[in-house]
Amino acid sequence: MSSIGFSELVGRYFWFLTDEYGFTKTESRYGSEPFSDGMIEFRSPTTIIIIRLNRGEIIEQIGPILEPEIGWLSIAKVAEFLTQGRDTSLVDVSKRMEYDFESWIGYRLSNYAIALRKYCDAFLRGDFARWFEIQKWFLKQMEDEYRSMTGLEFPQNQRYVLYIKQKEKEQR
């Protein structure tokens, strides 16, 4: 797979966003090598999806286009919420040693694309009715993880906490 780069792999696995959902695709590269850090952005009038390659790791986000970036979430976290933790394909890195770097990136991109198609159709069509519910669940996950790791309460002045509190006020 050495002749294909990150951008081509994203196109290979996420083609349905442009072909079936009408998203537009833009690309930003930070180097000339096929697997140098970069970002692919898919946009529709209602939804944004970002796939980044950053120091060898994939960072992926989905969210309402009118919401600030802090309100976007990982595709893996959205799938975890929607499947109630039953689909672990996006967080399972146990197979990492079975792949060379480029194949591993392809494997991960494939899993993210499958999850988008399988679980996120409503969001891809612009229906974010459950989005705030997922955001509040995500905050609770962060608070629980922080508490289990430190024995302390999650800082209430953290940006995401303040963001969720502001959204709660606006919804009243």
ZAPA-19745 format. One line per field, with one value per residue: residue in one letter; x, y, z of N, C-alpha, C in turn. Coordinates in nm, 4 decimals. Example, Ala and Ser with C-alpha at 12.3 -4.5 7.8 and 13.67 -1.06 7.14 Angstrom:
<pts>
code: a|s
n_x: 1.3190|1.2850
n_y: -0.5690|-0.2250
n_z: 0.7800|0.7080
ca_x: 1.2300|1.3670
ca_y: -0.4500|-0.1060
ca_z: 0.7800|0.7140
c_x: 1.3200|1.2900
c_y: -0.3300|0.0030
c_z: 0.7800|0.7870
</pts>
This chain:
<pts>
code: m|s|s|i|g|f|s|e|l|v|g|r|y|f|w|f|l|t|d|e|y|g|f|t|k|t|e|s|r|y|g|s|e|p|f|s|d|g|m|i|e|f|r|s|p|t|t|i|i|i|i|r|l|n|r|g|e|i|i|e|q|i|g|p|i|l|e|p|e|i|g|w|l|s|i|a|k|v|a|e|f|l|t|q|g|r|d|t|s|l|v|d|v|s|k|r|m|e|y|d|f|e|s|w|i|g|y|r|l|s|n|y|a|i|a|l|r|k|y|c|d|a|f|l|r|g|d|f|a|r|w|f|e|i|q|k|w|f|l|k|q|m|e|d|e|y|r|s|m|t|g|l|e|f|p|q|n|q|r|y|v|l|y|i|k|q|k|e|k|e|q|r
n_x: 0.0823|0.2140|0.2122|-0.0104|-0.1620|-0.2562|-0.4726|-0.5852|-0.6634|-0.8594|-1.0459|-1.1063|-1.2445|-1.4412|-1.6038|-1.8796|-1.9822|-1.9643|-2.0806|-2.3309|-2.4461|-2.3986|-2.1906|-1.9216|-1.5719|-1.2679|-0.9154|-0.6251|-0.2805|0.0164|0.2671|0.4849|0.5010|0.3278|0.2015|0.2189|0.1305|-0.2048|-0.5306|-0.8608|-1.1637|-1.5093|-1.8079|-2.1493|-2.4571|-2.5461|-2.3798|-2.0533|-1.7565|-1.4473|-1.1373|-0.8318|-0.4815|-0.2438|0.0670|0.0919|-0.1427|-0.4961|-0.7416|-1.0717|-1.3774|-1.7202|-2.0007|-2.2624|-2.2717|-2.3143|-2.2395|-1.9847|-1.6419|-1.5744|-1.8030|-1.8218|-1.7880|-1.6015|-1.6178|-1.5971|-1.6803|-1.9459|-2.0509|-2.0073|-2.1895|-2.4348|-2.4474|-2.4462|-2.2037|-2.1571|-2.0292|-1.7049|-1.5148|-1.4001|-1.2412|-1.0751|-0.7518|-0.5976|-0.5142|-0.3096|-0.0350|-0.0412|-0.0300|0.1409|0.2371|0.0923|-0.1093|-0.2375|-0.3439|-0.5246|-0.6943|-0.8037|-0.9333|-1.1199|-1.2828|-1.3905|-1.5364|-1.7244|-1.8631|-1.9756|-2.1564|-2.3169|-2.4181|-2.4587|-2.6361|-2.8574|-2.7322|-2.5698|-2.7620|-2.8414|-2.9993|-2.9942|-3.1215|-3.0710|-2.8243|-2.7395|-2.7976|-2.6074|-2.3751|-2.3967|-2.3796|-2.1194|-1.9744|-2.0294|-1.8975|-1.6315|-1.6082|-1.6464|-1.4288|-1.2130|-1.2522|-1.2176|-0.9508|-0.8131|-0.9365|-1.0572|-1.2999|-1.4209|-1.2898|-1.4903|-1.4604|-1.3642|-1.3424|-1.5254|-1.7218|-1.8257|-1.9247|-2.1306|-2.2977|-2.3761|-2.5211|-2.7284|-2.8602|-2.9490|-3.1356|-3.3478
n_y: -0.1193|0.1138|0.2996|0.4519|0.7229|0.8969|1.0730|0.9511|0.7083|0.7943|0.8889|0.6448|0.5025|0.6758|0.7594|0.7536|0.9699|1.1950|1.0945|0.9787|1.1367|1.3982|1.5612|1.8012|1.7905|1.8859|1.9402|1.9528|1.9666|1.8962|1.8355|1.6907|1.4176|1.1034|1.0091|1.2168|1.4480|1.5632|1.6873|1.6001|1.7300|1.7004|1.8452|1.9268|2.1100|2.0919|1.9312|1.8438|1.6644|1.5594|1.4285|1.3584|1.3132|1.2890|1.3006|1.0251|0.9209|0.8765|1.1205|1.1795|1.3485|1.4413|1.6525|1.9025|2.1521|2.4175|2.4354|2.5148|2.3954|2.2724|2.1400|1.9232|1.5692|1.2635|1.0125|0.7533|0.7757|0.8590|0.6333|0.4485|0.5414|0.5150|0.2411|0.1457|0.0638|-0.1826|-0.2178|-0.2496|-0.2106|0.0296|0.1190|-0.0838|-0.1672|-0.3866|-0.5309|-0.3943|-0.4638|-0.6438|-0.5178|-0.3181|0.0299|0.1856|0.0068|-0.0242|0.2329|0.2339|0.0242|0.1358|0.3663|0.2404|0.1153|0.3431|0.4578|0.2554|0.2625|0.5208|0.4903|0.2865|0.3669|0.6449|0.7659|0.9418|1.1775|1.2305|1.3014|1.5336|1.5382|1.6129|1.5578|1.3981|1.4834|1.6563|1.4971|1.2958|1.4480|1.5233|1.2706|1.2056|1.3965|1.3026|1.0565|1.1479|1.2755|1.0563|0.8915|1.0587|1.0836|0.8142|0.7791|0.9743|1.0100|1.2417|1.5062|1.6057|1.8966|2.1805|2.4090|2.3496|2.3738|2.2200|2.1435|2.3954|2.4686|2.2773|2.3392|2.5971|2.5368|2.3917|2.5939|2.7514|2.5824|2.5806
n_z: 0.0000|-0.0157|-0.2211|-0.1969|-0.0273|0.2800|0.2203|-0.0068|0.1049|0.2865|0.1014|-0.0234|0.1762|0.2739|0.0678|0.0359|0.1722|0.0051|-0.2321|-0.1608|0.0390|-0.0252|0.0734|0.0765|0.0118|0.1574|0.1777|0.3817|0.3902|0.5692|0.5046|0.2524|0.2204|0.1620|0.3949|0.5724|0.8344|0.8252|0.7239|0.6497|0.5541|0.5660|0.4610|0.4964|0.4504|0.7127|0.8709|0.9926|0.9351|1.0420|0.9636|1.0848|1.0488|1.2764|1.3889|1.3413|1.4428|1.4166|1.4326|1.4772|1.4130|1.4506|1.3997|1.4514|1.2056|1.2729|1.5324|1.7717|1.7536|1.9959|2.0649|1.8966|1.8489|1.8960|1.6486|1.7375|2.0077|1.9733|1.8436|2.0482|2.2424|2.1006|2.0571|2.3064|2.4084|2.2900|2.0439|1.9895|1.7993|1.7224|1.9255|1.9905|2.0001|1.9932|1.7754|1.6624|1.6319|1.4271|1.1854|0.9370|0.9450|0.7453|0.6684|0.9117|0.9503|0.7365|0.8203|1.0556|0.9484|0.7855|0.9803|1.1093|0.8986|0.8496|1.0926|1.0811|0.8676|0.9672|1.2201|1.2295|1.0515|1.0881|1.1793|0.9593|0.7796|0.8928|1.1199|1.4385|1.6767|1.9026|1.9836|2.1988|2.4163|2.3809|2.4115|2.6834|2.8024|2.7242|2.8713|3.1295|3.1133|3.0944|3.3448|3.5209|3.4495|3.5140|3.7909|3.8687|3.8070|3.9536|4.1972|4.2556|4.2102|3.8902|3.7389|3.7557|3.6133|3.3711|3.0173|2.8548|3.0381|3.1095|2.8616|2.8192|3.0355|2.9587|2.7277|2.8420|2.9848|2.7716|2.6576|2.8302
ca_x: 0.0000|0.3012|0.1898|-0.1321|-0.1417|-0.3664|-0.5863|-0.6465|-0.7312|-0.9827|-1.1374|-1.1457|-1.3381|-1.5471|-1.6628|-2.0252|-2.0199|-1.9862|-2.1664|-2.4656|-2.4995|-2.3764|-2.0886|-1.8057|-1.4473|-1.1500|-0.7962|-0.5109|-0.1616|0.1202|0.3951|0.4744|0.4981|0.1906|0.1429|0.2496|0.0115|-0.2975|-0.6702|-0.9642|-1.2867|-1.6308|-1.9121|-2.2806|-2.5156|-2.5788|-2.2893|-1.9103|-1.6779|-1.3048|-1.0471|-0.6950|-0.3679|-0.1594|0.1772|0.0672|-0.2712|-0.6148|-0.8333|-1.1922|-1.4844|-1.8443|-2.0833|-2.3438|-2.1851|-2.3347|-2.1905|-1.8388|-1.5651|-1.5770|-1.9236|-1.8122|-1.7458|-1.5351|-1.7065|-1.5915|-1.7650|-2.0854|-2.0873|-2.0136|-2.3168|-2.5483|-2.4509|-2.4357|-2.0755|-2.1496|-1.9364|-1.5724|-1.4206|-1.3328|-1.1474|-0.9910|-0.6219|-0.5219|-0.4618|-0.2100|0.0927|-0.0602|-0.0285|0.2399|0.1764|-0.0061|-0.2222|-0.3078|-0.4227|-0.6358|-0.7843|-0.8756|-1.0241|-1.2298|-1.3731|-1.4627|-1.6332|-1.8325|-1.9422|-2.0550|-2.2682|-2.4012|-2.4785|-2.4707|-2.7150|-2.9378|-2.6430|-2.5265|-2.8769|-2.8637|-3.0901|-2.9147|-3.2155|-3.0120|-2.6858|-2.7124|-2.7996|-2.4765|-2.2759|-2.4058|-2.3255|-1.9748|-1.9239|-2.0353|-1.7872|-1.5067|-1.6091|-1.6268|-1.2911|-1.1260|-1.2714|-1.1568|-0.8053|-0.7521|-1.0083|-1.1067|-1.4090|-1.3807|-1.2922|-1.6112|-1.4260|-1.3110|-1.4161|-1.6389|-1.8247|-1.8876|-1.9991|-2.2535|-2.3828|-2.4344|-2.6234|-2.8435|-2.9307|-3.0144|-3.2477|-3.4581
ca_y: 0.0000|0.2296|0.3988|0.5269|0.8048|0.9191|1.1339|0.8489|0.6117|0.8573|0.8844|0.5056|0.4545|0.7720|0.8032|0.7635|1.1021|1.2830|1.0323|0.9469|1.2380|1.5306|1.6389|1.8470|1.7460|1.9712|1.8745|2.0339|1.8825|1.9641|1.7862|1.6378|1.2714|1.0527|0.9910|1.3271|1.4969|1.6370|1.6867|1.5949|1.7827|1.6802|1.9378|1.9415|2.2295|2.0707|1.8393|1.8463|1.5470|1.5882|1.3140|1.4111|1.2278|1.3753|1.2230|0.8819|0.8822|0.9326|1.1934|1.1951|1.4200|1.4692|1.7446|1.9988|2.2533|2.5465|2.4281|2.5325|2.2708|2.2076|2.0589|1.8060|1.4504|1.1545|0.9124|0.6371|0.8020|0.8582|0.4926|0.3844|0.5807|0.4614|0.0942|0.1189|-0.0025|-0.3174|-0.2205|-0.2069|-0.2111|0.1585|0.1434|-0.2017|-0.1519|-0.5093|-0.5836|-0.2992|-0.5275|-0.7273|-0.4338|-0.2120|0.1602|0.2258|-0.0855|0.0079|0.3532|0.1879|-0.0544|0.2286|0.4456|0.1519|0.1002|0.4692|0.4723|0.1588|0.3140|0.6345|0.4384|0.1963|0.4279|0.7913|0.8124|1.0595|1.2938|1.2578|1.3669|1.6611|1.5239|1.6117|1.5601|1.3311|1.5270|1.7080|1.3788|1.2309|1.5369|1.5120|1.1375|1.2150|1.4683|1.2105|0.9617|1.2162|1.2950|0.9257|0.8479|1.1453|1.0449|0.6830|0.7892|1.0676|1.0147|1.3784|1.5472|1.6704|2.0428|2.2391|2.5225|2.2961|2.4326|2.1396|2.1548|2.5267|2.4649|2.2004|2.4187|2.7054|2.4775|2.3581|2.7204|2.7931|2.4931|2.6006
ca_z: 0.0000|-0.0028|-0.3252|-0.1662|0.0911|0.3736|0.1507|-0.0921|0.1923|0.3347|-0.0126|-0.0466|0.2773|0.3055|-0.0589|0.0484|0.2226|-0.1102|-0.3327|-0.1132|0.1295|-0.0814|0.1436|0.0008|0.0753|0.1435|0.2323|0.4234|0.4098|0.6451|0.4561|0.1164|0.2224|0.1550|0.5275|0.6629|0.9036|0.7408|0.7660|0.5480|0.6121|0.4880|0.5077|0.4332|0.5112|0.8540|0.9414|0.9612|0.9742|1.0258|0.9813|1.0909|1.0793|1.3589|1.4481|1.3278|1.5024|1.3532|1.5193|1.3963|1.4808|1.3796|1.4765|1.3778|1.1466|1.3386|1.6695|1.7758|1.7529|2.1274|2.0712|1.8104|1.9237|1.8256|1.5894|1.8274|2.1252|1.9288|1.8222|2.1802|2.3025|2.0249|2.0697|2.4503|2.4322|2.2310|1.9300|2.0368|1.6871|1.7064|2.0353|2.0075|1.9337|2.0183|1.6493|1.6116|1.5949|1.3087|1.0671|0.9224|0.9733|0.6454|0.6769|1.0356|0.9231|0.6531|0.9058|1.1431|0.8657|0.7457|1.0949|1.1305|0.7894|0.8751|1.2056|1.0325|0.7872|1.0463|1.3392|1.2279|0.9379|1.1254|1.1828|0.8221|0.7158|0.9592|1.2342|1.5602|1.7897|2.0191|1.9991|2.3322|2.5036|2.3654|2.4713|2.8294|2.8345|2.7078|2.9879|3.2437|3.0929|3.1311|3.4899|3.5851|3.4249|3.5934|3.9311|3.8925|3.7944|4.0485|4.3235|4.2711|4.1231|3.7655|3.7547|3.6994|3.5286|3.2467|2.9039|2.8092|3.1419|3.0926|2.7356|2.8404|3.1247|2.8795|2.6415|2.9273|3.0100|2.6480|2.6268|2.9258
c_x: 0.0861|0.2785|0.0649|-0.1103|-0.2679|-0.4905|-0.6595|-0.7207|-0.8617|-1.0866|-1.1905|-1.2555|-1.4568|-1.6157|-1.8119|-2.0702|-2.0469|-2.0890|-2.3108|-2.5285|-2.4735|-2.2780|-1.9856|-1.6818|-1.3387|-1.0350|-0.6917|-0.3947|-0.0565|0.2596|0.3760|0.4694|0.3533|0.1231|0.1882|0.1188|-0.0752|-0.4394|-0.7599|-1.0935|-1.4011|-1.7381|-2.0387|-2.3393|-2.5396|-2.4711|-2.1455|-1.8467|-1.5330|-1.2273|-0.9060|-0.5965|-0.2691|-0.0569|0.1476|-0.0625|-0.3855|-0.7006|-0.9546|-1.3007|-1.6047|-1.9226|-2.1711|-2.2555|-2.1979|-2.2852|-2.0385|-1.7675|-1.5674|-1.6983|-1.9235|-1.7578|-1.6742|-1.6402|-1.7109|-1.6814|-1.9129|-2.1331|-2.0979|-2.1468|-2.4329|-2.5593|-2.4459|-2.3124|-2.0602|-2.0529|-1.8032|-1.4708|-1.3432|-1.2305|-1.0518|-0.8611|-0.5359|-0.4602|-0.3493|-0.0832|0.0809|-0.0413|0.0968|0.1648|0.0645|-0.1294|-0.3046|-0.3966|-0.5445|-0.7394|-0.8682|-0.9759|-1.1443|-1.3313|-1.4537|-1.5698|-1.7519|-1.9224|-2.0292|-2.1780|-2.3678|-2.4796|-2.5154|-2.5525|-2.7954|-2.8517|-2.5961|-2.6374|-2.9118|-2.9594|-3.0074|-3.0019|-3.1552|-2.8727|-2.6534|-2.7131|-2.6635|-2.3681|-2.2781|-2.3528|-2.1727|-1.9115|-1.9238|-1.9240|-1.6542|-1.4982|-1.5815|-1.4834|-1.1928|-1.1314|-1.2035|-1.0049|-0.7414|-0.8138|-1.0686|-1.2261|-1.3518|-1.3891|-1.4125|-1.5841|-1.3629|-1.4004|-1.5381|-1.7535|-1.8987|-1.9721|-2.1332|-2.3495|-2.4509|-2.5447|-2.7484|-2.9262|-3.0110|-3.1357|-3.3653|-3.5571
c_y: 0.1248|0.3347|0.4837|0.6033|0.8187|0.9731|1.0318|0.7445|0.6692|0.8546|0.7452|0.4626|0.5477|0.8279|0.8296|0.9003|1.1993|1.2235|1.0121|1.0576|1.3811|1.6191|1.6899|1.8099|1.8485|1.9035|1.9775|1.9397|1.9641|1.9164|1.7224|1.4851|1.2215|1.0359|1.0989|1.3752|1.5788|1.6227|1.6834|1.6380|1.7578|1.7704|1.9201|2.0695|2.2152|2.0011|1.8598|1.7182|1.5804|1.4596|1.3710|1.2962|1.3190|1.2882|1.0732|0.8331|0.9479|0.9984|1.2241|1.2615|1.4336|1.5680|1.8304|2.1134|2.3887|2.5488|2.4497|2.3973|2.1990|2.1154|1.9380|1.6899|1.3513|1.0585|0.7893|0.6562|0.8022|0.7148|0.4177|0.4169|0.5101|0.3089|0.0504|0.0335|-0.1394|-0.3268|-0.1631|-0.1961|-0.0801|0.1863|0.0269|-0.1842|-0.2774|-0.5655|-0.4976|-0.3665|-0.6162|-0.6493|-0.3474|-0.0797|0.1951|0.1358|-0.0594|0.1311|0.3157|0.1106|0.0373|0.3133|0.3639|0.1358|0.2276|0.4884|0.3782|0.2097|0.4317|0.5848|0.3614|0.2696|0.5756|0.8467|0.9380|1.1853|1.3309|1.3269|1.4988|1.6567|1.5066|1.6147|1.4983|1.3831|1.5732|1.5948|1.3072|1.3172|1.5262|1.3768|1.1405|1.2883|1.3779|1.1059|1.0231|1.2335|1.1640|0.8757|0.9292|1.1057|0.9104|0.6880|0.8729|1.0635|1.1513|1.4028|1.6188|1.8219|2.1045|2.3635|2.4777|2.3429|2.3524|2.1440|2.2869|2.5324|2.3934|2.2768|2.5324|2.6511|2.4411|2.4822|2.7633|2.7084|2.5078|2.6994
c_z: 0.0000|-0.1110|-0.2995|-0.0361|0.1747|0.3026|0.0640|-0.0095|0.2469|0.2226|-0.0385|0.0512|0.3027|0.1802|-0.0464|0.1005|0.1077|-0.2056|-0.2860|-0.0285|0.0824|-0.0075|0.0434|0.0810|0.0504|0.2168|0.2690|0.4501|0.4840|0.6067|0.3204|0.1115|0.2219|0.2920|0.6253|0.7255|0.8094|0.7924|0.6429|0.6165|0.5142|0.5481|0.4258|0.4913|0.6622|0.9359|0.8968|1.0139|0.9438|1.0539|0.9742|1.1074|1.1500|1.4303|1.4498|1.3880|1.4268|1.4604|1.4332|1.4778|1.3885|1.4649|1.3884|1.3289|1.2158|1.4828|1.6695|1.7897|1.8877|2.1419|1.9803|1.8921|1.8330|1.7694|1.6801|1.9490|2.0880|1.9088|1.9551|2.2486|2.2327|2.0332|2.2152|2.4807|2.3701|2.1135|1.9763|1.9233|1.6735|1.8153|2.0579|1.9297|1.9508|1.8907|1.5921|1.5618|1.4716|1.1786|1.0606|0.9364|0.8748|0.6491|0.8021|1.0169|0.8377|0.7323|0.9935|1.0630|0.8219|0.8585|1.1212|1.0232|0.8099|0.9870|1.1622|0.9571|0.8727|1.1554|1.3250|1.1123|0.9720|1.1237|1.0423|0.7433|0.7841|1.0769|1.3616|1.6861|1.9162|2.0539|2.1408|2.4357|2.4992|2.4294|2.6244|2.8758|2.8276|2.8263|3.1109|3.2339|3.1342|3.2823|3.5636|3.5694|3.5082|3.7411|3.9605|3.8864|3.9050|4.1876|4.3508|4.1785|4.0006|3.7820|3.6837|3.6150|3.3967|3.1317|2.8625|2.9097|3.1251|2.9657|2.7541|2.9319|3.0473|2.7869|2.7203|2.9556|2.8873|2.6151|2.7215|2.8744
</pts>
